Amino acid sequence: IAWGGKPEVLSPQRGSSHLNQLMEILALADVKGESPLVEVIENLEGSLTPQSILILISPAGKEEIITLVSRAAVQKLNIVIILLDGSSFGKGTGQKESLEWLTGKMIDTYAVSKGDEIEEALDSKLRNWAYRHRQVSSGTLT
């Protein structure tokens, strides 16, 4: 389910044609959707089962992330977060607080900033971000 300017629903299937459909929906999604992400998740409650995997791609801040993760836990959903760093795109604030909060959670989380190689960003989970952050904070990386 992609929820930008309008909801797009694609039922799970196998095969490359399904992947192409999914990528097309994501590429054409209107990032200016007016529904808050928490509201979208609430609207999906009847259609998601405990076996569902919820992949959130969002620049959500810490408070919204906490609410979303709590909501997913109540629904017993498997959750993956692809956290976009809005500040690197010239919008909003950075994701440091959200990433720090997610570091201790058992949630697959990926951090993506403008200019990142998407394959690398999606191949390294938050644990790697936390390690890099400690290194940067201590001055060992530039």
N, CA, C and O atoms as CSV, one atom per row, in Angstrom:
chain,resi,resn,atom,element,x,y,z
A,1,ILE,N,N,0.861,-1.174,0.000
A,1,ILE,CA,C,0.000,0.000,0.000
A,1,ILE,C,C,0.895,1.221,0.000
A,1,ILE,O,O,1.745,1.375,0.876
A,2,ALA,N,N,0.708,2.076,-0.967
A,2,ALA,CA,C,1.388,3.367,-1.009
A,2,ALA,C,C,0.306,4.425,-0.828
A,2,ALA,O,O,-0.756,4.342,-1.444
A,3,TRP,N,N,0.570,5.403,0.004
A,3,TRP,CA,C,-0.448,6.381,0.319
A,3,TRP,C,C,0.141,7.773,0.150
A,3,TRP,O,O,0.616,8.369,1.116
A,4,GLY,N,N,0.112,8.286,-1.055
A,4,GLY,CA,C,0.584,9.634,-1.334
A,4,GLY,C,C,-0.615,10.502,-1.617
A,4,GLY,O,O,-1.420,10.753,-0.720
A,5,GLY,N,N,-0.755,10.965,-2.840
A,5,GLY,CA,C,-1.932,11.732,-3.218
A,5,GLY,C,C,-3.181,10.879,-3.224
A,5,GLY,O,O,-4.283,11.387,-3.018
A,6,LYS,N,N,-3.022,9.584,-3.458
A,6,LYS,CA,C,-4.138,8.632,-3.447
A,6,LYS,C,C,-3.594,7.281,-3.025
A,6,LYS,O,O,-2.414,6.998,-3.236
A,7,PRO,N,N,-4.441,6.431,-2.426
A,7,PRO,CA,C,-3.950,5.119,-2.006
A,7,PRO,C,C,-3.753,4.190,-3.201
A,7,PRO,O,O,-4.575,4.147,-4.116
A,8,GLU,N,N,-2.658,3.456,-3.173
A,8,GLU,CA,C,-2.359,2.436,-4.183
A,8,GLU,C,C,-2.189,1.120,-3.450
A,8,GLU,O,O,-1.387,1.028,-2.520
A,9,VAL,N,N,-2.924,0.111,-3.852
A,9,VAL,CA,C,-2.867,-1.196,-3.196
A,9,VAL,C,C,-2.387,-2.228,-4.207
A,9,VAL,O,O,-2.934,-2.342,-5.304
A,10,LEU,N,N,-1.367,-2.971,-3.828
A,10,LEU,CA,C,-0.821,-4.026,-4.673
A,10,LEU,C,C,-0.718,-5.285,-3.818
A,10,LEU,O,O,0.056,-5.328,-2.862
A,11,SER,N,N,-1.491,-6.298,-4.158
A,11,SER,CA,C,-1.465,-7.548,-3.393
A,11,SER,C,C,-0.156,-8.287,-3.642
A,11,SER,O,O,0.376,-8.247,-4.752
A,12,PRO,N,N,0.370,-8.962,-2.617
A,12,PRO,CA,C,1.632,-9.682,-2.776
A,12,PRO,C,C,1.554,-10.753,-3.860
A,12,PRO,O,O,0.580,-11.501,-3.943
A,13,GLN,N,N,2.583,-10.812,-4.680
A,13,GLN,CA,C,2.731,-11.821,-5.721
A,13,GLN,C,C,4.213,-12.086,-5.909
A,13,GLN,O,O,5.055,-11.387,-5.344
A,14,ARG,N,N,4.522,-13.076,-6.689
A,14,ARG,CA,C,5.917,-13.397,-6.994
A,14,ARG,C,C,6.233,-12.986,-8.422
A,14,ARG,O,O,5.343,-12.857,-9.263
A,15,GLY,N,N,7.516,-12.785,-8.677
A,15,GLY,CA,C,7.944,-12.550,-10.046
A,15,GLY,C,C,8.383,-11.125,-10.326
A,15,GLY,O,O,8.072,-10.192,-9.585
A,16,SER,N,N,9.109,-10.991,-11.408
A,16,SER,CA,C,9.670,-9.687,-11.760
A,16,SER,C,C,8.598,-8.693,-12.202
A,16,SER,O,O,8.770,-7.489,-12.016
A,17,SER,N,N,7.497,-9.171,-12.784
A,17,SER,CA,C,6.454,-8.224,-13.197
A,17,SER,C,C,5.830,-7.560,-11.973
A,17,SER,O,O,5.460,-6.387,-12.020
A,18,HIS,N,N,5.715,-8.306,-10.884
A,18,HIS,CA,C,5.188,-7.739,-9.647
A,18,HIS,C,C,6.156,-6.680,-9.107
A,18,HIS,O,O,5.726,-5.610,-8.675
A,19,LEU,N,N,7.429,-6.970,-9.132
A,19,LEU,CA,C,8.428,-6.008,-8.686
A,19,LEU,C,C,8.359,-4.746,-9.543
A,19,LEU,O,O,8.458,-3.638,-9.017
A,20,ASN,N,N,8.191,-4.901,-10.845
A,20,ASN,CA,C,8.079,-3.738,-11.730
A,20,ASN,C,C,6.849,-2.901,-11.378
A,20,ASN,O,O,6.919,-1.672,-11.379
A,21,GLN,N,N,5.722,-3.553,-11.075
A,21,GLN,CA,C,4.520,-2.825,-10.676
A,21,GLN,C,C,4.770,-2.044,-9.386
A,21,GLN,O,O,4.384,-0.881,-9.268
A,22,LEU,N,N,5.412,-2.690,-8.433
A,22,LEU,CA,C,5.716,-2.053,-7.170
A,22,LEU,C,C,6.619,-0.847,-7.368
A,22,LEU,O,O,6.366,0.219,-6.806
A,23,MET,N,N,7.663,-1.005,-8.158
A,23,MET,CA,C,8.594,0.094,-8.395
A,23,MET,C,C,7.898,1.255,-9.114
A,23,MET,O,O,8.199,2.417,-8.843
A,24,GLU,N,N,6.988,0.952,-10.010
A,24,GLU,CA,C,6.245,2.008,-10.714
A,24,GLU,C,C,5.362,2.788,-9.733
A,24,GLU,O,O,5.303,4.016,-9.788
A,25,ILE,N,N,4.685,2.076,-8.846
A,25,ILE,CA,C,3.852,2.746,-7.848
A,25,ILE,C,C,4.703,3.658,-6.973
A,25,ILE,O,O,4.322,4.798,-6.707
A,26,LEU,N,N,5.845,3.166,-6.530
A,26,LEU,CA,C,6.722,3.977,-5.676
A,26,LEU,C,C,7.280,5.184,-6.431
A,26,LEU,O,O,7.378,6.279,-5.876
A,27,ALA,N,N,7.640,4.980,-7.689
A,27,ALA,CA,C,8.214,6.071,-8.474
A,27,ALA,C,C,7.200,7.181,-8.732
A,27,ALA,O,O,7.562,8.357,-8.788
A,28,LEU,N,N,5.946,6.813,-8.887
A,28,LEU,CA,C,4.917,7.792,-9.220
A,28,LEU,C,C,4.137,8.311,-8.010
A,28,LEU,O,O,3.259,9.161,-8.152
A,29,ALA,N,N,4.457,7.801,-6.828
A,29,ALA,CA,C,3.733,8.222,-5.624
A,29,ALA,C,C,3.930,9.711,-5.392
A,29,ALA,O,O,5.035,10.236,-5.532
A,30,ASP,N,N,2.855,10.373,-5.038
A,30,ASP,CA,C,2.881,11.798,-4.722
A,30,ASP,C,C,3.345,11.952,-3.280
A,30,ASP,O,O,2.654,11.530,-2.354
A,31,VAL,N,N,4.499,12.546,-3.093
A,31,VAL,CA,C,5.054,12.672,-1.748
A,31,VAL,C,C,4.363,13.759,-0.943
A,31,VAL,O,O,4.725,14.005,0.207
A,32,LYS,N,N,3.382,14.403,-1.530
A,32,LYS,CA,C,2.683,15.470,-0.831
A,32,LYS,C,C,1.313,15.014,-0.334
A,32,LYS,O,O,0.360,15.793,-0.311
A,33,GLY,N,N,1.225,13.759,0.059
A,33,GLY,CA,C,-0.019,13.271,0.621
A,33,GLY,C,C,-0.376,14.087,1.854
A,33,GLY,O,O,0.506,14.546,2.580
A,34,GLU,N,N,-1.654,14.263,2.086
A,34,GLU,CA,C,-2.083,15.127,3.182
A,34,GLU,C,C,-2.480,14.356,4.433
A,34,GLU,O,O,-2.757,14.969,5.464
A,35,SER,N,N,-2.513,13.042,4.371
A,35,SER,CA,C,-2.873,12.249,5.538
A,35,SER,C,C,-1.628,11.955,6.368
A,35,SER,O,O,-0.623,11.485,5.834
A,36,PRO,N,N,-1.690,12.232,7.686
A,36,PRO,CA,C,-0.550,11.865,8.537
A,36,PRO,C,C,-0.340,10.350,8.501
A,36,PRO,O,O,-1.301,9.588,8.399
A,37,LEU,N,N,0.906,9.925,8.584
A,37,LEU,CA,C,1.241,8.510,8.480
A,37,LEU,C,C,0.534,7.683,9.552
A,37,LEU,O,O,0.101,6.563,9.279
A,38,VAL,N,N,0.413,8.207,10.743
A,38,VAL,CA,C,-0.270,7.488,11.820
A,38,VAL,C,C,-1.727,7.236,11.430
A,38,VAL,O,O,-2.258,6.155,11.688
A,39,GLU,N,N,-2.368,8.213,10.819
A,39,GLU,CA,C,-3.762,8.062,10.372
A,39,GLU,C,C,-3.869,6.994,9.288
A,39,GLU,O,O,-4.823,6.215,9.272
A,40,VAL,N,N,-2.906,6.956,8.396
A,40,VAL,CA,C,-2.900,5.944,7.337
A,40,VAL,C,C,-2.828,4.552,7.951
A,40,VAL,O,O,-3.575,3.659,7.553
A,41,ILE,N,N,-1.936,4.363,8.916
A,41,ILE,CA,C,-1.784,3.064,9.576
A,41,ILE,C,C,-3.085,2.688,10.289
A,41,ILE,O,O,-3.509,1.534,10.230
A,42,GLU,N,N,-3.712,3.642,10.953
A,42,GLU,CA,C,-4.986,3.367,11.624
A,42,GLU,C,C,-6.047,2.923,10.614
A,42,GLU,O,O,-6.835,2.022,10.902
A,43,ASN,N,N,-6.073,3.542,9.442
A,43,ASN,CA,C,-7.047,3.187,8.409
A,43,ASN,C,C,-6.814,1.791,7.842
A,43,ASN,O,O,-7.729,1.193,7.276
A,44,LEU,N,N,-5.603,1.270,7.987
A,44,LEU,CA,C,-5.266,-0.034,7.435
A,44,LEU,C,C,-5.513,-1.176,8.407
A,44,LEU,O,O,-5.338,-2.339,8.042
A,45,GLU,N,N,-5.912,-0.876,9.625
A,45,GLU,CA,C,-6.012,-1.896,10.669
A,45,GLU,C,C,-6.783,-3.136,10.244
A,45,GLU,O,O,-6.381,-4.244,10.601
A,46,GLY,N,N,-7.845,-3.003,9.516
A,46,GLY,CA,C,-8.635,-4.158,9.132
A,46,GLY,C,C,-8.006,-4.998,8.034
A,46,GLY,O,O,-8.360,-6.166,7.878
A,47,SER,N,N,-7.083,-4.431,7.272
A,47,SER,CA,C,-6.521,-5.159,6.130
A,47,SER,C,C,-5.144,-5.760,6.403
A,47,SER,O,O,-4.617,-6.486,5.560
A,48,LEU,N,N,-4.557,-5.477,7.555
A,48,LEU,CA,C,-3.241,-6.015,7.888
A,48,LEU,C,C,-3.377,-7.114,8.924
A,48,LEU,O,O,-4.136,-6.978,9.884
A,49,THR,N,N,-2.646,-8.202,8.734
A,49,THR,CA,C,-2.673,-9.323,9.667
A,49,THR,C,C,-1.318,-9.403,10.376
A,49,THR,O,O,-0.361,-8.756,9.952
A,50,PRO,N,N,-1.231,-10.192,11.450
A,50,PRO,CA,C,0.062,-10.331,12.129
A,50,PRO,C,C,1.177,-10.867,11.227
A,50,PRO,O,O,2.352,-10.738,11.571
A,51,GLN,N,N,0.841,-11.452,10.104
A,51,GLN,CA,C,1.860,-11.927,9.172
A,51,GLN,C,C,2.304,-10.825,8.207
A,51,GLN,O,O,3.258,-11.010,7.451
A,52,SER,N,N,1.624,-9.695,8.230
A,52,SER,CA,C,1.945,-8.604,7.308
A,52,SER,C,C,3.290,-7.981,7.648
A,52,SER,O,O,3.689,-7.915,8.811
A,53,ILE,N,N,3.971,-7.534,6.622
A,53,ILE,CA,C,5.201,-6.778,6.799
A,53,ILE,C,C,4.896,-5.354,6.371
A,53,ILE,O,O,4.510,-5.109,5.228
A,54,LEU,N,N,5.066,-4.433,7.277
A,54,LEU,CA,C,4.810,-3.033,7.022
A,54,LEU,C,C,6.149,-2.350,6.779
A,54,LEU,O,O,6.987,-2.277,7.678
A,55,ILE,N,N,6.348,-1.853,5.567
A,55,ILE,CA,C,7.586,-1.151,5.233
A,55,ILE,C,C,7.246,0.333,5.148
A,55,ILE,O,O,6.525,0.766,4.249
A,56,LEU,N,N,7.767,1.096,6.084
A,56,LEU,CA,C,7.512,2.529,6.119
A,56,LEU,C,C,8.686,3.259,5.493
A,56,LEU,O,O,9.828,3.083,5.917
A,57,ILE,N,N,8.414,4.069,4.498
A,57,ILE,CA,C,9.423,4.917,3.881
A,57,ILE,C,C,8.994,6.332,4.197
A,57,ILE,O,O,8.020,6.831,3.634
A,58,SER,N,N,9.723,6.989,5.104
A,58,SER,CA,C,9.246,8.269,5.611
A,58,SER,C,C,10.369,9.083,6.235
A,58,SER,O,O,11.359,8.528,6.711
A,59,PRO,N,N,10.208,10.414,6.232
A,59,PRO,CA,C,11.122,11.273,6.993
A,59,PRO,C,C,10.548,11.593,8.380
A,59,PRO,O,O,10.886,12.626,8.957
A,60,ALA,N,N,9.696,10.734,8.914
A,60,ALA,CA,C,9.001,10.989,10.178
A,60,ALA,C,C,9.984,11.308,11.296
A,60,ALA,O,O,11.092,10.775,11.350
A,61,GLY,N,N,9.546,12.193,12.186
A,61,GLY,CA,C,10.339,12.547,13.360
A,61,GLY,C,C,10.173,11.524,14.462
A,61,GLY,O,O,9.388,10.584,14.339
A,62,LYS,N,N,10.921,11.710,15.547
A,62,LYS,CA,C,10.964,10.734,16.635
A,62,LYS,C,C,9.586,10.435,17.216
A,62,LYS,O,O,9.237,9.265,17.379
A,63,GLU,N,N,8.799,11.450,17.529
A,63,GLU,CA,C,7.491,11.216,18.151
A,63,GLU,C,C,6.582,10.415,17.229
A,63,GLU,O,O,5.879,9.514,17.686
A,64,GLU,N,N,6.587,10.732,15.938
A,64,GLU,CA,C,5.756,9.989,14.995
A,64,GLU,C,C,6.261,8.559,14.848
A,64,GLU,O,O,5.461,7.628,14.752
A,65,ILE,N,N,7.581,8.373,14.829
A,65,ILE,CA,C,8.160,7.025,14.744
A,65,ILE,C,C,7.738,6.193,15.954
A,65,ILE,O,O,7.343,5.037,15.804
A,66,ILE,N,N,7.819,6.771,17.146
A,66,ILE,CA,C,7.425,6.042,18.356
A,66,ILE,C,C,5.960,5.633,18.263
A,66,ILE,O,O,5.614,4.499,18.593
A,67,THR,N,N,5.102,6.536,17.821
A,67,THR,CA,C,3.680,6.233,17.677
A,67,THR,C,C,3.460,5.127,16.650
A,67,THR,O,O,2.678,4.205,16.885
A,68,LEU,N,N,4.151,5.217,15.508
A,68,LEU,CA,C,3.999,4.215,14.456
A,68,LEU,C,C,4.470,2.837,14.913
A,68,LEU,O,O,3.804,1.832,14.665
A,69,VAL,N,N,5.615,2.797,15.579
A,69,VAL,CA,C,6.154,1.524,16.062
A,69,VAL,C,C,5.219,0.927,17.111
A,69,VAL,O,O,4.984,-0.282,17.116
A,70,SER,N,N,4.692,1.759,17.991
A,70,SER,CA,C,3.751,1.286,19.010
A,70,SER,C,C,2.485,0.743,18.360
A,70,SER,O,O,1.966,-0.295,18.772
A,71,ARG,N,N,1.995,1.439,17.354
A,71,ARG,CA,C,0.790,1.015,16.632
A,71,ARG,C,C,1.031,-0.341,15.958
A,71,ARG,O,O,0.183,-1.230,16.021
A,72,ALA,N,N,2.186,-0.489,15.318
A,72,ALA,CA,C,2.522,-1.752,14.646
A,72,ALA,C,C,2.642,-2.877,15.670
A,72,ALA,O,O,2.235,-4.006,15.395
A,73,ALA,N,N,3.199,-2.583,16.852
A,73,ALA,CA,C,3.343,-3.610,17.890
A,73,ALA,C,C,1.978,-4.079,18.375
A,73,ALA,O,O,1.777,-5.274,18.591
A,74,VAL,N,N,1.037,-3.155,18.549
A,74,VAL,CA,C,-0.314,-3.519,18.979
A,74,VAL,C,C,-0.961,-4.439,17.949
A,74,VAL,O,O,-1.658,-5.387,18.309
A,75,GLN,N,N,-0.729,-4.157,16.660
A,75,GLN,CA,C,-1.309,-4.966,15.593
A,75,GLN,C,C,-0.480,-6.213,15.308
A,75,GLN,O,O,-0.849,-7.021,14.455
A,76,LYS,N,N,0.646,-6.377,16.021
A,76,LYS,CA,C,1.554,-7.515,15.844
A,76,LYS,C,C,2.061,-7.618,14.407
A,76,LYS,O,O,2.120,-8.702,13.828
A,77,LEU,N,N,2.424,-6.465,13.849
A,77,LEU,CA,C,2.949,-6.416,12.490
A,77,LEU,C,C,4.461,-6.489,12.512
A,77,LEU,O,O,5.105,-6.027,13.455
A,78,ASN,N,N,5.017,-7.066,11.479
A,78,ASN,CA,C,6.458,-6.993,11.265
A,78,ASN,C,C,6.700,-5.640,10.602
A,78,ASN,O,O,6.012,-5.283,9.646
A,79,ILE,N,N,7.661,-4.899,11.101
A,79,ILE,CA,C,7.859,-3.548,10.597
A,79,ILE,C,C,9.301,-3.341,10.151
A,79,ILE,O,O,10.242,-3.792,10.804
A,80,VAL,N,N,9.451,-2.658,9.037
A,80,VAL,CA,C,10.744,-2.247,8.502
A,80,VAL,C,C,10.634,-0.746,8.266
A,80,VAL,O,O,9.656,-0.282,7.678
A,81,ILE,N,N,11.616,0.011,8.713
A,81,ILE,CA,C,11.576,1.456,8.538
A,81,ILE,C,C,12.733,1.889,7.652
A,81,ILE,O,O,13.895,1.589,7.926
A,82,ILE,N,N,12.391,2.600,6.586
A,82,ILE,CA,C,13.388,3.262,5.749
A,82,ILE,C,C,13.227,4.737,6.065
A,82,ILE,O,O,12.314,5.402,5.576
A,83,LEU,N,N,14.136,5.235,6.896
A,83,LEU,CA,C,14.027,6.583,7.419
A,83,LEU,C,C,14.807,7.548,6.536
A,83,LEU,O,O,16.030,7.467,6.421
A,84,LEU,N,N,14.071,8.459,5.919
A,84,LEU,CA,C,14.687,9.447,5.045
A,84,LEU,C,C,15.144,10.638,5.876
A,84,LEU,O,O,14.408,11.118,6.738
A,85,ASP,N,N,16.354,11.113,5.619
A,85,ASP,CA,C,16.886,12.281,6.319
A,85,ASP,C,C,16.431,13.525,5.570
A,85,ASP,O,O,17.070,13.958,4.611
A,86,GLY,N,N,15.310,14.096,6.023
A,86,GLY,CA,C,14.729,15.262,5.362
A,86,GLY,C,C,15.679,16.431,5.275
A,86,GLY,O,O,15.645,17.176,4.295
A,87,SER,N,N,16.538,16.617,6.284
A,87,SER,CA,C,17.453,17.760,6.265
A,87,SER,C,C,18.458,17.661,5.119
A,87,SER,O,O,18.906,18.681,4.596
A,88,SER,N,N,18.810,16.446,4.731
A,88,SER,CA,C,19.765,16.300,3.626
A,88,SER,C,C,19.122,16.654,2.280
A,88,SER,O,O,19.826,16.905,1.302
A,89,PHE,N,N,17.780,16.673,2.232
A,89,PHE,CA,C,17.051,17.054,1.031
A,89,PHE,C,C,16.584,18.504,1.108
A,89,PHE,O,O,15.861,18.975,0.229
A,90,GLY,N,N,17.000,19.213,2.163
A,90,GLY,CA,C,16.630,20.610,2.325
A,90,GLY,C,C,15.265,20.825,2.949
A,90,GLY,O,O,14.725,21.929,2.886
A,91,LYS,N,N,14.698,19.787,3.551
A,91,LYS,CA,C,13.377,19.884,4.180
A,91,LYS,C,C,13.444,19.318,5.586
A,91,LYS,O,O,14.065,18.280,5.814
A,92,GLY,N,N,12.820,19.982,6.510
A,92,GLY,CA,C,12.694,19.439,7.862
A,92,GLY,C,C,14.009,19.377,8.611
A,92,GLY,O,O,14.977,20.068,8.291
A,93,THR,N,N,14.007,18.525,9.617
A,93,THR,CA,C,15.174,18.373,10.471
A,93,THR,C,C,15.835,17.027,10.215
A,93,THR,O,O,15.299,16.189,9.490
A,94,GLY,N,N,16.980,16.831,10.805
A,94,GLY,CA,C,17.687,15.563,10.670
A,94,GLY,C,C,16.977,14.454,11.429
A,94,GLY,O,O,15.991,14.691,12.127
A,95,GLN,N,N,17.484,13.262,11.286
A,95,GLN,CA,C,16.845,12.093,11.885
A,95,GLN,C,C,17.625,11.531,13.064
A,95,GLN,O,O,17.379,10.402,13.487
A,96,LYS,N,N,18.561,12.306,13.597
A,96,LYS,CA,C,19.419,11.804,14.658
A,96,LYS,C,C,18.615,11.243,15.843
A,96,LYS,O,O,18.897,10.138,16.307
A,97,GLU,N,N,17.614,11.996,16.336
A,97,GLU,CA,C,16.837,11.532,17.486
A,97,GLU,C,C,16.079,10.242,17.175
A,97,GLU,O,O,16.041,9.322,17.992
A,98,SER,N,N,15.475,10.184,15.985
A,98,SER,CA,C,14.735,8.968,15.599
A,98,SER,C,C,15.680,7.788,15.517
A,98,SER,O,O,15.366,6.701,16.000
A,99,LEU,N,N,16.838,7.995,14.906
A,99,LEU,CA,C,17.803,6.906,14.750
A,99,LEU,C,C,18.345,6.451,16.089
A,99,LEU,O,O,18.532,5.254,16.310
A,100,GLU,N,N,18.599,7.390,16.982
A,100,GLU,CA,C,19.093,7.018,18.308
A,100,GLU,C,C,18.043,6.181,19.043
A,100,GLU,O,O,18.388,5.188,19.685
A,101,TRP,N,N,16.774,6.565,18.957
A,101,TRP,CA,C,15.708,5.813,19.619
A,101,TRP,C,C,15.580,4.420,19.030
A,101,TRP,O,O,15.403,3.445,19.762
A,102,LEU,N,N,15.668,4.324,17.714
A,102,LEU,CA,C,15.504,3.035,17.037
A,102,LEU,C,C,16.703,2.103,17.232
A,102,LEU,O,O,16.581,0.892,17.044
A,103,THR,N,N,17.852,2.653,17.604
A,103,THR,CA,C,19.065,1.850,17.754
A,103,THR,C,C,18.846,0.665,18.689
A,103,THR,O,O,19.307,-0.442,18.409
A,104,GLY,N,N,18.144,0.893,19.797
A,104,GLY,CA,C,17.956,-0.172,20.775
A,104,GLY,C,C,16.765,-1.073,20.504
A,104,GLY,O,O,16.520,-2.011,21.262
A,105,LYS,N,N,16.033,-0.813,19.459
A,105,LYS,CA,C,14.835,-1.599,19.170
A,105,LYS,C,C,15.158,-2.737,18.206
A,105,LYS,O,O,16.129,-2.678,17.451
A,106,MET,N,N,14.335,-3.758,18.249
A,106,MET,CA,C,14.517,-4.903,17.352
A,106,MET,C,C,13.716,-4.695,16.069
A,106,MET,O,O,12.883,-5.521,15.696
A,107,ILE,N,N,13.982,-3.591,15.414
A,107,ILE,CA,C,13.265,-3.211,14.200
A,107,ILE,C,C,14.300,-3.000,13.104
A,107,ILE,O,O,15.287,-2.289,13.295
A,108,ASP,N,N,14.066,-3.622,11.958
A,108,ASP,CA,C,14.958,-3.391,10.825
A,108,ASP,C,C,14.783,-1.954,10.367
A,108,ASP,O,O,13.701,-1.558,9.932
A,109,THR,N,N,15.852,-1.178,10.467
A,109,THR,CA,C,15.796,0.240,10.125
A,109,THR,C,C,16.962,0.587,9.218
A,109,THR,O,O,18.095,0.155,9.433
A,110,TYR,N,N,16.660,1.369,8.211
A,110,TYR,CA,C,17.657,1.816,7.245
A,110,TYR,C,C,17.591,3.337,7.173
A,110,TYR,O,O,16.500,3.907,7.132
A,111,ALA,N,N,18.734,3.995,7.158
A,111,ALA,CA,C,18.783,5.441,7.063
A,111,ALA,C,C,19.254,5.820,5.663
A,111,ALA,O,O,20.260,5.306,5.174
A,112,VAL,N,N,18.510,6.728,5.022
A,112,VAL,CA,C,18.838,7.159,3.666
A,112,VAL,C,C,18.923,8.680,3.636
A,112,VAL,O,O,17.995,9.371,4.056
A,113,SER,N,N,20.038,9.189,3.139
A,113,SER,CA,C,20.243,10.628,2.977
A,113,SER,C,C,20.461,10.943,1.508
A,113,SER,O,O,20.801,10.070,0.709
A,114,LYS,N,N,20.260,12.201,1.172
A,114,LYS,CA,C,20.486,12.634,-0.203
A,114,LYS,C,C,21.932,12.328,-0.587
A,114,LYS,O,O,22.858,12.597,0.177
A,115,GLY,N,N,22.108,11.771,-1.761
A,115,GLY,CA,C,23.435,11.442,-2.255
A,115,GLY,C,C,23.898,10.041,-1.908
A,115,GLY,O,O,24.904,9.574,-2.442
A,116,ASP,N,N,23.182,9.360,-1.022
A,116,ASP,CA,C,23.541,7.979,-0.679
A,116,ASP,C,C,23.352,7.068,-1.883
A,116,ASP,O,O,22.440,7.270,-2.684
A,117,GLU,N,N,24.201,6.084,-2.005
A,117,GLU,CA,C,23.961,5.011,-2.962
A,117,GLU,C,C,22.856,4.160,-2.348
A,117,GLU,O,O,23.032,3.588,-1.272
A,118,ILE,N,N,21.732,4.077,-3.023
A,118,ILE,CA,C,20.559,3.427,-2.433
A,118,ILE,C,C,20.831,1.967,-2.077
A,118,ILE,O,O,20.342,1.475,-1.060
A,119,GLU,N,N,21.614,1.265,-2.917
A,119,GLU,CA,C,21.915,-0.136,-2.622
A,119,GLU,C,C,22.695,-0.257,-1.313
A,119,GLU,O,O,22.441,-1.155,-0.511
A,120,GLU,N,N,23.642,0.649,-1.108
A,120,GLU,CA,C,24.431,0.613,0.121
A,120,GLU,C,C,23.583,1.001,1.324
A,120,GLU,O,O,23.675,0.377,2.381
A,121,ALA,N,N,22.758,2.032,1.164
A,121,ALA,CA,C,21.921,2.494,2.275
A,121,ALA,C,C,20.951,1.409,2.715
A,121,ALA,O,O,20.708,1.242,3.910
A,122,LEU,N,N,20.398,0.677,1.768
A,122,LEU,CA,C,19.438,-0.362,2.120
A,122,LEU,C,C,20.118,-1.675,2.493
A,122,LEU,O,O,19.456,-2.623,2.915
A,123,ASP,N,N,21.430,-1.730,2.338
A,123,ASP,CA,C,22.175,-2.923,2.698
A,123,ASP,C,C,22.771,-2.809,4.100
A,123,ASP,O,O,23.242,-3.802,4.654
A,124,SER,N,N,22.753,-1.621,4.669
A,124,SER,CA,C,23.334,-1.439,5.997
A,124,SER,C,C,22.251,-0.983,6.955
A,124,SER,O,O,21.642,0.069,6.763
A,125,LYS,N,N,22.017,-1.767,7.971
A,125,LYS,CA,C,20.968,-1.460,8.926
A,125,LYS,C,C,21.434,-0.415,9.921
A,125,LYS,O,O,22.583,0.025,9.907
A,126,LEU,N,N,20.532,-0.043,10.761
A,126,LEU,CA,C,20.762,1.008,11.730
A,126,LEU,C,C,21.971,0.750,12.622
A,126,LEU,O,O,22.643,1.693,13.040
A,127,ARG,N,N,22.250,-0.502,12.913
A,127,ARG,CA,C,23.407,-0.783,13.766
A,127,ARG,C,C,24.662,-0.176,13.163
A,127,ARG,O,O,25.523,0.325,13.886
A,128,ASN,N,N,24.767,-0.220,11.842
A,128,ASN,CA,C,25.916,0.393,11.186
A,128,ASN,C,C,25.876,1.907,11.338
A,128,ASN,O,O,26.924,2.532,11.503
A,129,TRP,N,N,24.678,2.518,11.287
A,129,TRP,CA,C,24.575,3.956,11.485
A,129,TRP,C,C,25.072,4.322,12.878
A,129,TRP,O,O,25.819,5.286,13.044
A,130,ALA,N,N,24.651,3.546,13.882
A,130,ALA,CA,C,25.052,3.837,15.253
A,130,ALA,C,C,26.573,3.758,15.393
A,130,ALA,O,O,27.177,4.592,16.067
A,131,TYR,N,N,27.183,2.776,14.767
A,131,TYR,CA,C,28.634,2.642,14.826
A,131,TYR,C,C,29.303,3.857,14.168
A,131,TYR,O,O,30.230,4.437,14.733
A,132,ARG,N,N,28.832,4.236,12.984
A,132,ARG,CA,C,29.409,5.383,12.290
A,132,ARG,C,C,29.216,6.652,13.099
A,132,ARG,O,O,30.110,7.497,13.155
A,133,HIS,N,N,28.042,6.797,13.734
A,133,HIS,CA,C,27.757,7.988,14.514
A,133,HIS,C,C,28.727,8.107,15.696
A,133,HIS,O,O,29.235,9.191,15.981
A,134,ARG,N,N,28.979,6.990,16.374
A,134,ARG,CA,C,29.934,7.023,17.489
A,134,ARG,C,C,31.309,7.423,16.993
A,134,ARG,O,O,32.021,8.177,17.656
A,135,GLN,N,N,31.686,6.912,15.814
A,135,GLN,CA,C,32.986,7.256,15.259
A,135,GLN,C,C,33.066,8.729,14.898
A,135,GLN,O,O,34.077,9.378,15.169
A,136,VAL,N,N,32.015,9.264,14.291
A,136,VAL,CA,C,32.003,10.672,13.925
A,136,VAL,C,C,32.036,11.535,15.170
A,136,VAL,O,O,32.757,12.532,15.208
A,137,SER,N,N,31.265,11.170,16.198
A,137,SER,CA,C,31.205,11.938,17.428
A,137,SER,C,C,32.553,11.975,18.134
A,137,SER,O,O,32.911,12.971,18.762
A,138,SER,N,N,33.290,10.883,18.022
A,138,SER,CA,C,34.595,10.853,18.695
A,138,SER,C,C,35.690,11.450,17.824
A,138,SER,O,O,36.838,11.561,18.252
A,139,GLY,N,N,35.332,11.837,16.594
A,139,GLY,CA,C,36.283,12.523,15.738
A,139,GLY,C,C,37.159,11.610,14.904
A,139,GLY,O,O,38.117,12.084,14.293
A,140,THR,N,N,36.864,10.302,14.855
A,140,THR,CA,C,37.739,9.406,14.099
A,140,THR,C,C,37.369,9.311,12.607
A,140,THR,O,O,38.184,8.871,11.796
A,141,LEU,N,N,36.153,9.720,12.249
A,141,LEU,CA,C,35.775,9.763,10.851
A,141,LEU,C,C,35.536,11.217,10.448
A,141,LEU,O,O,35.195,12.048,11.290
A,142,THR,N,N,35.710,11.520,9.189
A,142,THR,CA,C,35.450,12.887,8.743
A,142,THR,C,C,34.218,12.923,7.882
A,142,THR,O,O,33.829,13.989,7.405
